[in-house]
């Protein structure tokens, strides 16, 4: 039978081994924490470096542009933005984008009134809200065509499917300018549901020049 001293020695060895394991584990955790902290510091340094680089680039660009004798603003919104950013009234010249004379063909369409949008499919253009709004008047006669492409196309197509509007809302994709103008002159309504301002709403100006009634928000 083992003596009492032997039993105590075994217990002490076990305790010592457990202490060593705990110390090893603690040391490993400390090393991992140091490694994580080091990586975080390196990431932050890199991020700060990029931010400082962009800030310096923006400052240099701003300093250069402020030295210009004249800057053309293509809309009142752009003019106001430039003035708010420190440019003088003498520097900023408001000159709207010109529109050429159009030669278009009226595109024959079905009995339902055609509503048209022509834009990139990005959040600013607000096409999602146009689709949801048209869903509220689905009992009326209308067809909605969207000219343009962009990162939201798949998401918008899924929305149309979810709202059961696939037969009435059609994505035409990107078209040549002449064909886009043909669609504009054939539409009963040109719809531009922007959710924010832009430099110059060229498609709205073109639709108005063609005599197509337009629905849009004036952000100026």
C-alpha positions in Angstrom: 0.0 0.0 0.0 1.3 3.5 -0.8 2.4 5.5 2.2 0.7 8.8 3.2 3.8 10.7 2.0 3.7 9.1 -1.4 0.0 10.1 -1.8 0.8 13.6 -0.8 3.7 13.8 -3.3 1.4 12.6 -6.1 -1.1 15.2 -5.2 1.6 17.9 -5.2 2.9 16.7 -8.6 -0.7 16.8 -10.0 -1.2 20.3 -8.6 2.2 21.5 -10.0 1.3 20.1 -13.4 -2.1 21.8 -13.4 -0.4 25.1 -12.4 2.1 24.7 -15.2 -0.8 24.1 -17.7 -2.6 27.1 -16.4 0.5 29.2 -16.7 1.1 27.9 -20.2 -2.5 28.7 -21.1 -2.3 32.2 -19.6 1.0 32.8 -21.5 -0.6 31.7 -24.7 -3.6 33.9 -24.2 -1.4 36.9 -23.4 0.6 36.3 -26.6 -2.6 36.0 -28.6 -3.8 39.3 -27.1 -0.6 41.0 -27.9 -0.7 39.6 -31.4 -4.3 40.8 -31.8 -3.5 44.2 -30.4 -0.5 44.5 -32.7 -2.6 43.6 -35.7 -5.2 46.1 -34.7 -2.6 48.8 -34.3 -1.1 48.0 -37.7 -4.6 48.0 -39.3 -5.4 51.4 -37.6 -2.0 52.8 -38.8 -2.8 51.7 -42.3 -6.3 53.1 -42.2 -5.1 56.4 -40.8 -2.4 56.5 -43.5 -5.0 56.1 -46.2 -7.3 58.7 -44.6 -4.5 61.2 -44.4 -3.5 60.5 -48.0 -7.1 61.1 -49.2 -7.4 64.2 -47.0 -4.2 65.6 -48.4 -5.3 64.8 -51.9 -8.7 66.5 -51.4 -7.0 69.5 -49.8 -4.6 69.9 -52.7 -7.4 69.6 -55.2 -9.6 72.1 -53.3 -6.7 74.6 -53.1 -6.1 74.2 -56.8 -9.7 74.7 -57.8 -10.1 77.7 -55.5 -7.4 79.4 -57.6 -9.3 79.0 -60.8 -10.7 82.2 -62.3 -14.0 80.6 -63.4 -15.9 77.4 -62.8 -19.0 76.4 -64.7 -22.1 75.3 -62.8 -24.5 73.2 -64.9 -27.5 73.9 -62.6 -28.6 76.1 -59.7 -28.0 73.2 -57.4 -24.3 72.9 -58.5 -24.0 76.7 -58.2 -25.3 76.7 -54.7 -23.1 73.8 -53.7 -20.0 75.6 -55.0 -20.8 78.8 -53.2 -21.5 76.9 -50.0 -18.0 75.4 -50.3 -16.3 78.7 -50.4 -16.1 79.7 -54.1 -16.9 83.3 -54.8 -19.8 84.5 -56.9 -17.3 85.9 -59.4 -15.8 82.5 -59.9 -19.0 80.5 -60.5 -20.7 80.9 -63.8 -24.2 79.3 -64.2 -24.5 77.8 -67.7 -27.1 75.1 -68.2 -26.3 72.0 -70.3 -27.5 72.6 -73.8 -29.9 70.3 -75.6 -29.6 69.6 -79.4 -32.5 69.4 -81.7 -34.1 65.9 -81.6 -35.1 63.7 -84.5 -37.2 61.0 -83.1 -39.8 58.4 -84.1 -43.0 57.9 -82.3 -43.0 54.3 -81.1 -46.4 52.6 -81.4 -47.6 51.2 -78.1 -50.5 49.2 -76.8 -53.8 50.6 -75.4 -52.4 51.1 -71.8 -50.7 54.5 -71.1 -47.0 54.1 -71.1 -45.0 55.4 -68.1 -41.2 55.6 -68.7 -38.1 56.0 -66.6 -34.6 56.3 -68.1 -31.7 56.2 -65.7 -29.0 54.1 -64.0 -30.4 51.6 -61.6 -28.8 53.0 -58.4 -30.4 54.0 -55.1 -30.4 57.8 -55.9 -32.8 57.3 -58.8 -35.5 55.9 -56.6 -36.9 53.3 -59.0 -37.9 51.1 -56.1 -40.4 53.7 -54.9 -41.8 54.2 -58.3 -42.6 50.5 -58.5 -44.1 50.4 -55.1 -46.2 53.5 -55.8 -47.5 52.0 -59.1 -48.5 48.9 -57.1 -51.0 51.1 -55.3 -52.8 51.9 -58.5 -52.6 48.5 -60.2 -56.4 48.7 -60.8 -55.8 51.5 -63.3 -54.5 51.0 -66.8 -50.8 51.5 -67.2 -47.5 50.0 -68.4 -44.2 50.9 -66.9 -40.9 50.6 -68.9 -37.5 51.3 -67.4 -34.5 52.1 -69.7 -31.1 51.6 -68.1 -28.9 49.2 -66.2 -27.1 49.2 -62.9 -26.2 47.3 -59.7 -29.8 47.3 -58.4 -31.3 45.6 -61.5 -31.6 42.1 -60.0 -33.0 43.5 -56.7 -35.6 45.6 -58.5 -36.6 42.6 -60.7 -37.1 40.5 -57.6 -39.3 43.3 -56.1 -41.4 43.4 -59.3 -41.8 39.6 -59.0 -42.8 39.8 -55.3 -45.4 42.5 -56.1 -46.9 40.4 -59.0 -46.2 43.2 -61.6 -44.0 41.2 -64.0 -46.5 41.7 -66.9 -46.7 45.5 -66.4 -43.2 46.5 -65.3 -40.5 45.7 -68.0 -36.8 46.4 -67.8 -35.6 47.4 -71.2 -31.9 47.5 -70.3 -29.4 50.0 -71.6 -30.3 51.6 -74.9 -28.6 53.8 -77.4 -29.6 57.5 -77.0 -31.7 57.6 -80.2 -33.8 54.6 -79.1 -34.2 56.1 -75.6 -35.5 59.3 -77.1 -37.9 57.3 -79.2 -39.3 55.7 -76.1 -39.5 59.1 -74.4 -41.6 60.7 -77.1 -43.9 57.6 -77.1 -44.6 57.8 -73.4 -47.6 59.4 -71.8 -45.6 60.2 -68.7 -41.9 60.4 -68.0 -41.2 59.5 -64.4 -38.0 60.5 -62.5 -38.4 59.5 -58.8 -35.0 60.7 -57.5 -34.7 60.5 -53.7 -31.9 63.2 -53.7 -30.4 66.0 -55.8 -28.1 65.5 -58.7 -26.0 67.9 -60.8 -28.3 68.1 -63.8 -31.3 65.9 -64.6 -30.5 65.5 -68.3 -33.2 62.8 -69.0 -35.9 65.1 -67.4 -34.7 68.0 -69.6 -34.8 65.8 -72.7 -38.3 64.5 -72.0 -39.6 68.0 -71.5 -37.9 69.2 -74.7 -39.8 66.4 -76.5 -43.1 67.5 -75.0 -43.6 64.5 -72.8 -45.2 65.3 -69.4 -42.7 64.7 -66.6 -43.1 63.8 -62.9 -40.1 64.6 -60.8 -39.0 66.4 -57.7 -37.4 69.8 -58.0 -34.5 69.7 -55.5 -33.3 73.2 -56.2 
